[in-house]
Amino acid sequence: MTEQTTGARALVRSLEAAGADTVFGMFGGAILPAYDPLRDSRRLRHVLLGHEQGAGHAAEGYALATGKVGVCVAANGAGSTNLVTPLADAYMDSVPLVAITGQVPSSSIGTDASQEADIRGITLPITKHNYLVTDPAEISQTLAEAFHIAATGRPGPVLVDVARDALEAATTFVWPERVELPGYRPVTNPHSKQVREAARLLVEAHRPVLYVGGGVVRAAAQAELRVLAELTGAPVVTTLPARGAFPDSHRQHLGMPGMYGTVAAVAALQQADCIVALGARFDDRVTGRLGSFAPDAAVVHADIDPAEISKNRRADVPIVGDVREVLADLVVAVQAEHSAGRSADLDGWWSVLDGWLTKTPTGHSAPSDGSLSPPYVVEELGRVAGPDAVVSCGGGQQQMWAAQLIRRERPHTWITSSGLASRGFALPAAIGAKTGRPDTTVWAVESERSFGVTSHELAACVLQGIALKVALLSTGGLGSPAHERGLPDIARLVEAYGCVGLRCEKADQVERVIEQAMTVDDVPVVIDFAVHHDAVSWPVVPPGTSEEDIAAARRMAPEWDREDGGLW
């Protein structure tokens, strides 16, 4: 299709042709020419945020909740540099994102013009790819490539910087029928020999573990994962970004591994003789001191990004491919092993795992003095809100409590900043999630320090009818060691934005106030939970130490002799 238009209208037509339905942004400067055609579009909704960081995180939340590519726009200069944190976050967590920024006129690029920033150079290390467009004829092709790159292979952010004169100039809109990029051909189909070798290791193992990362969610491979888990009988651990990839209620799920993981998940990985890593990257928050992590385990590492394989832990069986394809082929290979009479006997392994699960359950009780503990609040929130609610969380201890205690049964219900642990993420990400799934209840779980970074985005919610909910775990001192100064009255603050503000100070009020918030569906609700200021998330493996150092797991270990197949 071709039509005469301007660069700005070609940009909007390209977004429509790429399948976008929502754009999160902040107008100003060189991106202004795009706003008239954006306003005129009948297929695109523009959600105006109060800050570009909020727009970027909202686009992430949209992508994580829907599985689609998130889109954000920003102006030149400070507008574009304010996107650096969301871009870095999306890069670390493999979130498909297209960020469009305005740039000074092409004749001024490189002259230190007013509000000029080399956003392409700035973001090279934190984007999957980026572009500078100075010719309006290149806009549609560039946008087609950007969406293709963001969504294929290992997903990630792509930045498109467009000079203002390119947006204002006349051009012909032509949407390409296909995108072909020489040198960019992600491998999706795994090598059959490697898959067969992985299946052999799995059926010969006595202590296997399926180590599931966020790549399983990105690949929409939860069904294939469940089939493999039930076929092999192996225990499953799900990392922070993978919560929901495997149901918490499933008999074989041990929970989250790593620094704040469950005793069973941490100990199982540490004592495994075979680890099958699926879309995971062996990051330090899972492995602890890498040299002592899972010393007896043969490692199968499957990932669509070949750069991740053996980057941290050497893989005995490397498999490059889309995790969904890997899992489907692995199921067939394991079935072939079973047909040949080869299968694992995991009764002894499960006897040990069940002991850990029984003796170290997750969960918290209400304090005896009737005051509020953050774990109790978070656990009650998960129970009352239910497994279908979407929960958004940024960096901080509230993230660990939410990951540990809010049960997840399906993917796309847990929205979090994993690798970057960005403060200020939860509220704008919840805006994106609620925009993408308007009929779903969406909660942002916040600390007061994180809430303070982006609380102004409540205005965007009210003005645009985004009725999300916020659970604020407030210690009264911005989470700092000194508590001589409290926050403003949160209920009055959010009411000034046009939201419903509630406060909860006692354990026996928690259920009632959450249920009250659940009845409000036309404006945002913020509950200020006045929690203990000295609460700490447990269990924890301190940074830089070994997973072997988790004392609770060591205490629960059976006194088996290694020669008899023991774990310690």
C-alpha positions as CSV (number, residue, x, y, z in Angstrom):
1,M,0.0,0.0,0.0
2,T,1.3,3.5,-0.8
3,E,0.0,7.0,0.0
4,Q,1.3,10.5,0.0
5,T,1.7,11.9,3.4
6,T,4.1,13.5,5.9
7,G,6.8,11.7,7.9
8,A,4.7,12.2,11.1
9,R,1.7,10.6,9.5
10,A,3.8,7.8,8.0
11,L,5.1,7.1,11.6
12,V,1.6,6.7,12.9
13,R,0.4,4.7,9.9
14,S,3.5,2.4,10.5
15,L,2.5,1.9,14.2
16,E,-1.0,0.9,13.0
17,A,0.4,-1.4,10.3
18,A,2.7,-3.1,12.8
19,G,-0.3,-4.0,15.0
20,A,0.1,-1.6,17.8
21,D,-3.0,-0.5,19.6
22,T,-1.6,1.6,22.5
23,V,1.2,4.2,22.7
24,F,2.5,5.5,26.0
25,G,4.1,8.9,25.8
26,M,5.0,12.4,26.8
27,F,4.7,15.1,24.2
28,G,7.1,18.0,23.6
29,G,9.9,19.3,21.4
30,A,10.8,17.4,18.3
31,I,8.2,14.7,18.7
32,L,5.3,17.2,18.5
33,P,4.6,16.8,14.8
34,A,3.6,13.2,15.5
35,Y,0.9,14.1,18.0
36,D,-1.7,15.5,15.6
37,P,-1.8,12.3,13.5
38,L,-1.6,10.2,16.7
39,R,-4.7,12.1,18.0
40,D,-6.5,11.5,14.8
41,S,-5.8,7.8,14.7
42,R,-8.9,5.6,15.2
43,R,-6.7,2.5,15.9
44,L,-4.2,3.8,18.4
45,R,-4.9,4.9,22.0
46,H,-2.4,7.4,23.3
47,V,-1.9,7.2,27.1
48,L,-0.3,10.4,28.4
49,L,2.0,9.9,31.3
50,G,3.5,12.6,33.5
51,H,7.1,11.6,32.9
52,E,9.0,9.7,30.2
53,Q,10.3,7.1,32.7
54,G,6.6,6.4,33.5
55,A,5.8,6.0,29.8
56,G,8.7,3.6,29.3
57,H,7.7,1.5,32.3
58,A,4.0,1.6,31.3
59,A,5.0,0.2,27.9
60,E,6.9,-2.6,29.7
61,G,3.9,-3.4,31.8
62,Y,1.7,-3.5,28.8
63,A,4.1,-5.9,27.0
64,L,4.5,-8.1,30.1
65,A,0.8,-8.4,30.7
66,T,-0.2,-9.0,27.1
67,G,2.7,-10.6,25.4
68,K,2.7,-7.9,22.7
69,V,5.3,-5.3,21.8
70,G,5.0,-2.2,24.1
71,V,5.4,1.2,22.5
72,C,6.4,4.5,24.0
73,V,7.3,7.9,22.6
74,A,9.3,10.8,24.0
75,A,10.7,14.2,22.9
76,N,14.3,15.0,22.2
77,G,17.0,15.9,24.8
78,A,15.9,15.2,28.4
79,G,12.7,13.6,27.1
80,S,14.8,10.9,25.4
81,T,17.3,10.5,28.2
82,N,14.5,9.9,30.7
83,L,13.8,6.7,28.8
84,V,17.2,5.3,29.7
85,T,16.0,3.4,32.8
86,P,13.0,1.7,31.1
87,L,15.2,0.8,28.2
88,A,17.9,-0.7,30.4
89,D,15.2,-2.6,32.4
90,A,13.6,-4.0,29.2
91,Y,17.0,-5.0,27.9
92,M,17.9,-6.9,31.1
93,D,14.5,-8.6,31.3
94,S,14.0,-9.3,27.6
95,V,10.9,-7.2,27.2
96,P,9.7,-6.4,23.6
97,L,9.6,-2.7,23.4
98,V,9.8,0.0,20.6
99,A,10.7,3.4,21.9
100,I,10.3,6.4,19.5
101,T,12.1,9.6,20.2
102,G,12.1,13.0,18.5
103,Q,15.5,14.5,17.5
104,V,16.6,18.0,16.6
105,P,16.5,18.8,12.8
106,S,19.1,16.8,10.8
107,S,21.0,19.9,9.9
108,S,21.6,20.6,13.7
109,I,22.6,17.1,14.7
110,G,26.2,17.2,16.1
111,T,26.2,20.9,16.8
112,D,25.1,20.8,20.4
113,A,21.8,22.3,19.4
114,S,19.3,23.2,22.1
115,Q,17.9,19.9,23.6
116,E,20.1,17.7,21.5
117,A,21.2,14.4,23.0
118,D,22.9,11.5,21.2
119,I,20.3,9.1,22.4
120,R,21.3,6.5,19.9
121,G,24.9,6.5,21.3
122,I,23.7,6.7,24.8
123,T,21.5,3.6,24.5
124,L,23.7,1.4,22.3
125,P,24.6,-0.8,25.3
126,I,21.0,-1.2,26.5
127,T,19.0,-1.7,23.4
128,K,18.8,-4.7,21.1
129,H,19.2,-2.3,18.2
130,N,18.6,1.3,17.5
131,Y,18.2,3.7,14.6
132,L,18.5,7.4,13.7
133,V,16.1,8.4,10.9
134,T,16.7,11.6,8.9
135,D,15.0,10.6,5.7
136,P,11.2,10.5,5.9
137,A,11.1,7.8,3.2
138,E,12.8,5.4,5.6
139,I,10.3,5.7,8.5
140,S,8.0,2.9,7.6
141,Q,10.8,0.4,6.8
142,T,12.6,1.3,10.0
143,L,9.4,0.8,12.1
144,A,8.7,-2.5,10.4
145,E,12.3,-3.6,11.2
146,A,12.1,-2.3,14.8
147,F,8.9,-4.3,15.6
148,H,10.4,-7.4,14.0
149,I,13.6,-7.2,16.0
150,A,11.9,-6.4,19.3
151,A,9.6,-9.4,19.1
152,T,11.7,-12.1,17.5
153,G,14.7,-14.1,18.8
154,R,15.4,-12.9,22.4
155,P,12.9,-10.1,22.8
156,G,14.2,-6.7,23.8
157,P,14.0,-2.9,23.3
158,V,14.6,-1.1,20.0
159,L,14.9,2.6,19.8
160,V,14.0,4.7,16.8
161,D,15.2,8.3,16.9
162,V,13.6,10.5,14.2
163,A,14.8,14.0,13.2
164,R,12.1,16.7,13.4
165,D,12.5,17.7,9.7
166,A,11.9,14.0,8.7
167,L,8.6,14.1,10.6
168,E,7.6,17.4,8.9
169,A,8.6,16.6,5.4
170,A,6.4,15.1,2.6
171,T,6.9,11.5,1.8
172,T,5.2,8.4,0.4
173,F,4.0,5.8,2.9
174,V,4.9,2.3,1.8
175,W,4.5,-0.6,4.3
176,P,6.9,-3.5,3.4
177,E,5.4,-6.9,2.7
178,R,8.2,-8.6,4.6
179,V,11.2,-7.8,6.7
180,E,14.5,-9.3,5.7
181,L,17.6,-8.3,7.7
182,P,20.9,-9.8,6.5
183,G,22.8,-11.2,9.5
184,Y,19.8,-11.3,11.8
185,R,18.4,-14.8,11.7
186,P,17.7,-16.1,15.3
187,V,17.9,-19.8,15.6
188,T,14.6,-21.2,16.7
189,N,14.8,-24.9,16.0
190,P,17.2,-26.7,18.3
191,H,19.8,-29.2,17.2
192,S,18.3,-32.7,17.4
193,K,21.5,-34.4,18.6
194,Q,21.7,-31.9,21.6
195,V,18.1,-32.5,22.5
196,R,18.6,-36.3,22.5
197,E,21.6,-35.9,24.7
198,A,19.6,-33.7,27.1
199,A,16.9,-36.3,27.3
200,R,19.5,-39.0,28.1
201,L,20.9,-37.0,30.9
202,L,17.4,-36.3,32.3
203,V,16.3,-40.0,32.4
204,E,19.7,-41.1,33.9
205,A,19.7,-38.5,36.6
206,H,18.9,-39.3,40.2
207,R,18.4,-35.7,41.3
208,P,17.2,-33.6,38.3
209,V,15.8,-30.1,38.5
210,L,14.1,-28.0,35.8
211,Y,15.5,-24.5,36.3
212,V,12.9,-22.2,34.6
213,G,13.7,-18.6,33.7
214,G,11.8,-15.7,32.2
215,G,12.5,-17.0,28.7
216,V,9.7,-19.6,29.2
217,V,7.2,-16.8,29.7
218,R,8.5,-14.8,26.8
219,A,8.2,-17.9,24.5
220,A,4.7,-18.7,25.8
221,A,6.0,-22.2,26.6
222,Q,4.1,-22.9,29.8
223,A,2.1,-25.7,28.3
224,E,5.1,-27.5,27.0
225,L,6.9,-27.0,30.3
226,R,4.1,-28.7,32.2
227,V,4.1,-31.6,29.8
228,L,7.9,-32.2,30.3
229,A,7.7,-31.8,34.0
230,E,4.9,-34.3,34.4
231,L,6.5,-36.7,31.9
232,T,9.8,-36.7,33.8
233,G,8.6,-36.2,37.4
234,A,11.4,-33.7,37.9
235,P,11.0,-30.8,40.4
236,V,10.6,-27.3,39.0
237,V,12.0,-24.0,40.2
238,T,10.9,-20.7,38.7
239,T,13.0,-17.6,38.9
240,L,11.8,-14.1,39.8
241,P,10.8,-13.2,36.2
242,A,9.4,-16.7,35.6
243,R,6.8,-16.7,38.4
244,G,3.6,-18.0,36.9
245,A,5.3,-20.1,34.2
246,F,4.5,-23.2,36.3
247,P,1.6,-23.2,38.7
248,D,2.5,-22.7,42.4
249,S,-0.2,-25.2,43.2
250,H,1.5,-28.0,41.2
251,R,2.9,-30.9,43.2
252,Q,6.3,-30.6,41.5
253,H,6.8,-26.9,42.0
254,L,9.4,-26.0,44.7
255,G,9.1,-22.3,44.4
256,M,11.6,-19.5,43.6
257,P,15.4,-20.2,43.8
258,G,18.2,-18.0,44.7
259,M,19.0,-15.2,47.2
260,Y,15.5,-15.0,48.5
261,G,14.3,-18.3,47.3
262,T,12.6,-21.1,49.2
263,V,14.8,-23.6,51.1
264,A,13.6,-26.4,48.9
265,A,14.3,-24.6,45.7
266,V,17.8,-23.5,46.8
267,A,18.8,-26.8,48.2
268,A,17.4,-28.8,45.3
269,L,19.5,-26.8,42.8
270,Q,22.6,-27.0,45.0
271,Q,22.4,-30.8,45.4
272,A,21.2,-31.6,41.8
273,D,23.0,-34.0,39.6
274,C,21.3,-32.7,36.5
275,I,20.1,-29.1,35.9
276,V,18.0,-28.3,32.8
277,A,18.1,-24.6,32.5
278,L,15.3,-23.2,30.3
279,G,15.4,-19.6,29.2
280,A,17.5,-18.7,32.3
281,R,20.9,-17.0,32.6
282,F,22.5,-18.3,35.8
283,D,22.6,-14.8,37.3
284,D,24.3,-14.1,40.6
285,R,21.0,-13.8,42.5
286,V,20.3,-17.4,41.7
287,T,23.7,-19.0,41.9
288,G,25.4,-17.0,44.7
289,R,29.1,-17.6,44.5
290,L,29.3,-19.2,41.1
291,G,32.3,-21.4,41.8
292,S,30.5,-23.4,44.4
293,F,27.1,-23.5,42.8
294,A,25.6,-27.0,42.1
295,P,29.1,-28.7,42.1
296,D,27.8,-32.2,41.1
297,A,25.3,-31.1,38.4
298,A,25.6,-31.8,34.7
299,V,24.0,-28.8,33.0
300,V,21.7,-28.6,30.0
301,H,21.3,-25.0,29.0
302,A,18.6,-24.1,26.5
303,D,18.3,-20.4,25.3
304,I,17.5,-18.6,22.2
305,D,20.4,-16.2,22.8
306,P,23.7,-18.1,22.2
307,A,25.6,-15.5,24.1
308,E,23.9,-16.6,27.3
309,I,25.0,-20.2,27.0
310,S,28.1,-21.0,29.1
311,K,28.5,-17.3,29.9
312,N,28.3,-17.9,33.6
313,R,28.1,-21.6,34.1
314,R,29.6,-24.0,31.5
315,A,26.9,-26.0,29.8
316,D,27.6,-29.8,29.3
317,V,24.8,-29.8,26.7
318,P,24.2,-26.4,25.0
319,I,21.0,-26.0,23.1
320,V,20.4,-22.9,21.1
321,G,16.7,-22.4,20.1
322,D,13.3,-21.1,21.0
323,V,12.5,-22.5,24.4
324,R,9.0,-23.6,23.3
325,E,10.5,-25.6,20.4
326,V,13.2,-27.0,22.7
327,L,10.6,-28.2,25.2
328,A,8.4,-29.7,22.5
329,D,11.4,-31.6,21.1
330,L,12.6,-32.6,24.5
331,V,9.2,-34.1,25.3
332,V,9.4,-36.3,22.2
333,A,13.0,-37.3,23.0
334,V,12.2,-38.3,26.6
335,Q,9.2,-40.3,25.4
336,A,11.6,-42.2,23.1
337,E,13.8,-42.9,26.1
338,H,10.9,-44.2,28.0
339,S,9.8,-46.4,25.1
340,A,13.3,-47.9,25.1
341,G,12.9,-48.8,28.8
342,R,15.0,-46.0,30.2
343,S,13.4,-43.8,32.9
344,A,14.5,-42.2,36.1
345,D,13.5,-43.4,39.6
346,L,13.0,-40.2,41.6
347,D,11.3,-41.7,44.6
348,G,14.4,-41.1,46.8
349,W,14.8,-37.6,45.5
350,W,11.2,-36.7,46.2
351,S,11.4,-38.1,49.7
352,V,14.2,-35.6,50.4
353,L,12.4,-32.7,48.6
354,D,9.1,-33.4,50.4
355,G,11.0,-33.3,53.7
356,W,12.3,-29.8,52.9
357,L,8.9,-28.7,51.7
358,T,7.2,-30.0,54.9
359,K,9.7,-28.6,57.4
360,T,10.2,-25.2,55.7
361,P,6.9,-24.0,54.4
362,T,6.3,-20.5,53.1
363,G,3.8,-18.3,54.8
364,H,3.5,-15.9,57.7
365,S,1.1,-15.4,60.6
366,A,-0.3,-12.1,61.9
367,P,1.8,-10.6,64.7
368,S,0.5,-11.4,68.2
369,D,0.3,-7.7,69.1
370,G,-2.1,-7.0,66.3
371,S,0.3,-4.8,64.4
372,L,1.1,-5.1,60.7
373,S,4.0,-7.1,59.2
374,P,4.6,-6.7,55.5
375,P,4.6,-10.4,54.8
376,Y,1.2,-10.8,56.4
377,V,-0.2,-7.9,54.3
378,V,1.2,-9.2,51.1
379,E,0.0,-12.8,51.7
380,E,-3.5,-11.5,52.5
381,L,-3.5,-9.4,49.4
382,G,-2.7,-12.4,47.2
383,R,-5.4,-14.5,48.9
384,V,-8.1,-11.8,48.6
385,A,-7.2,-10.6,45.1
386,G,-7.0,-14.2,43.8
387,P,-4.7,-15.9,41.2
388,D,-6.2,-14.1,38.2
389,A,-5.2,-10.6,39.4
390,V,-2.1,-9.0,37.9
391,V,0.5,-7.9,40.5
392,S,3.2,-5.3,39.6
393,C,6.3,-4.8,41.7
394,G,9.5,-2.8,41.5
395,G,12.8,-3.3,43.3
396,G,12.9,-3.5,47.1
397,Q,11.9,-5.9,49.8
398,Q,8.3,-5.7,48.8
399,Q,9.3,-7.4,45.6
400,M,10.7,-10.4,47.5
401,W,7.6,-10.7,49.8
402,A,5.3,-10.5,46.8
403,A,7.3,-13.1,44.8
404,Q,7.4,-15.4,47.8
405,L,3.9,-15.1,49.1
406,I,1.5,-14.2,46.3
407,R,0.7,-17.4,44.6
408,R,0.9,-17.4,40.8
409,E,-0.9,-20.0,38.7
410,R,-0.4,-18.6,35.2
411,P,2.0,-16.4,33.2
412,H,1.4,-12.7,32.6
413,T,0.0,-12.1,36.1
414,W,3.4,-11.1,37.6
415,I,4.9,-7.9,36.3
416,T,8.3,-7.0,37.8
417,S,11.6,-5.3,37.3
418,S,13.9,-8.3,37.8
419,G,17.4,-7.6,36.5
420,L,17.5,-3.9,37.1
421,A,15.2,-3.9,40.2
422,S,14.0,-0.4,39.3
423,R,12.4,1.7,42.0
424,G,9.3,3.5,40.6
425,F,8.5,0.7,38.3
426,A,5.4,-0.8,39.9
427,L,2.8,2.0,39.4
428,P,3.5,2.9,35.7
429,A,3.9,-0.7,34.9
430,A,0.5,-1.4,36.4
431,I,-0.9,1.4,34.2
432,G,0.4,-0.4,31.2
433,A,-0.9,-3.8,32.4
434,K,-4.4,-2.3,33.2
435,T,-4.4,-0.6,29.8
436,G,-3.6,-3.8,28.0
437,R,-6.0,-5.9,30.1
438,P,-8.8,-3.5,31.2
439,D,-11.1,-6.2,32.5
440,T,-8.4,-7.6,34.9
441,T,-7.8,-6.5,38.5
442,V,-4.3,-4.9,38.6
443,W,-2.4,-4.3,41.9
444,A,0.8,-2.4,42.3
445,V,2.7,-3.4,45.5
446,E,4.9,-0.5,46.5
447,S,7.2,0.7,49.2
448,E,7.0,4.3,50.1
449,R,10.4,5.0,48.5
450,S,9.4,3.4,45.3
451,F,6.0,5.1,45.4
452,G,7.6,8.5,45.8
453,V,9.4,8.1,42.5
454,T,6.3,7.8,40.3
455,S,3.3,8.6,42.5
456,H,2.5,11.6,40.3
457,E,1.3,9.1,37.6
458,L,-1.9,8.7,39.6
459,A,-3.0,11.8,37.9
460,A,-2.6,10.1,34.5
461,C,-4.8,7.2,35.9
462,V,-7.6,9.5,37.0
463,L,-7.6,11.6,33.8
464,Q,-7.7,8.6,31.6
465,G,-9.9,6.2,33.5
466,I,-7.3,3.6,34.5
467,A,-8.7,2.1,37.7
468,L,-5.8,0.2,39.2
469,K,-5.1,-0.4,42.9
470,V,-2.0,0.2,45.0
471,A,-0.9,-1.5,48.1
472,L,1.6,0.7,49.8
473,L,3.8,-0.8,52.5
474,S,4.6,2.3,54.5
475,T,7.1,2.4,57.3
476,G,6.9,6.2,57.7
477,G,10.5,6.9,56.9
478,L,11.1,6.3,53.2
479,G,12.6,2.9,54.1
480,S,15.7,4.5,55.6
481,P,17.3,3.5,59.0
482,A,16.3,6.8,60.6
483,H,12.6,7.3,61.0
484,E,12.5,10.8,62.5
485,R,10.4,12.0,59.6
486,G,7.2,10.5,58.2
487,L,5.6,10.8,54.8
488,P,2.7,13.1,54.1
489,D,-0.8,11.7,54.9
490,I,-1.0,9.3,51.9
491,A,-4.8,9.1,52.0
492,R,-5.1,12.8,51.7
493,L,-2.4,13.0,49.1
494,V,-4.0,10.5,46.7
495,E,-7.4,12.0,47.3
496,A,-6.0,15.3,46.0
497,Y,-5.3,13.4,42.7
498,G,-8.9,12.2,42.6
499,C,-8.2,8.6,43.9
500,V,-9.7,6.7,46.8
501,G,-7.3,6.7,49.8
502,L,-7.5,4.1,52.6
503,R,-5.3,3.4,55.6
504,C,-4.8,0.2,57.5
505,E,-2.9,0.0,60.8
506,K,-4.0,-3.3,62.4
507,A,-3.8,-6.9,61.3
508,D,-7.5,-7.5,61.8
509,Q,-8.3,-4.7,59.3
510,V,-6.3,-6.1,56.4
511,E,-8.9,-8.4,54.8
512,R,-11.7,-5.8,55.2
513,V,-9.7,-2.9,53.6
514,I,-8.5,-5.0,50.7
515,E,-12.1,-6.2,50.0
516,Q,-13.2,-2.6,50.2
517,A,-10.6,-1.6,47.6
518,M,-11.8,-4.4,45.4
519,T,-15.2,-2.9,45.2
520,V,-14.0,0.3,43.6
521,D,-13.8,0.0,39.8
522,D,-14.0,3.6,38.5
523,V,-10.9,5.3,40.0
524,P,-7.6,4.2,41.4
525,V,-7.4,3.0,45.0
526,V,-4.4,3.4,47.3
527,I,-4.2,1.6,50.6
528,D,-1.6,2.9,53.0
529,F,-0.5,-0.1,55.2
530,A,1.4,1.1,58.2
531,V,3.8,-1.8,58.6
532,H,6.8,-2.5,60.9
533,H,9.8,-0.4,59.9
534,D,12.3,-3.2,60.8
535,A,10.8,-6.0,58.8
536,V,13.3,-8.1,56.7
537,S,12.6,-10.6,54.0
538,W,13.7,-14.1,54.9
539,P,15.2,-16.6,54.0
540,V,18.2,-14.9,52.4
541,V,21.5,-16.1,51.1
542,P,23.7,-13.0,51.5
543,P,25.3,-11.5,48.3
544,G,28.6,-13.0,47.4
545,T,28.2,-16.2,49.4
546,S,27.5,-19.7,48.3
547,E,24.1,-21.3,48.1
548,E,25.6,-23.9,50.4
549,D,25.5,-21.2,53.1
550,I,21.7,-21.2,53.5
551,A,21.6,-22.4,57.0
552,A,18.0,-23.5,57.0
553,A,18.6,-25.9,54.1
554,R,21.6,-27.4,55.8
555,R,19.7,-27.9,59.0
556,M,16.9,-29.7,57.2
557,A,19.3,-32.0,55.2
558,P,19.1,-35.7,56.0
559,E,22.2,-37.3,57.6
560,W,22.9,-39.5,54.6
561,D,26.3,-40.8,53.6
562,R,27.4,-39.7,50.1
563,E,28.3,-43.2,49.1
564,D,24.7,-44.2,49.7
565,G,23.4,-41.5,47.4
566,G,23.1,-38.8,50.1
567,L,23.0,-35.1,49.4
568,W,25.4,-33.7,51.8
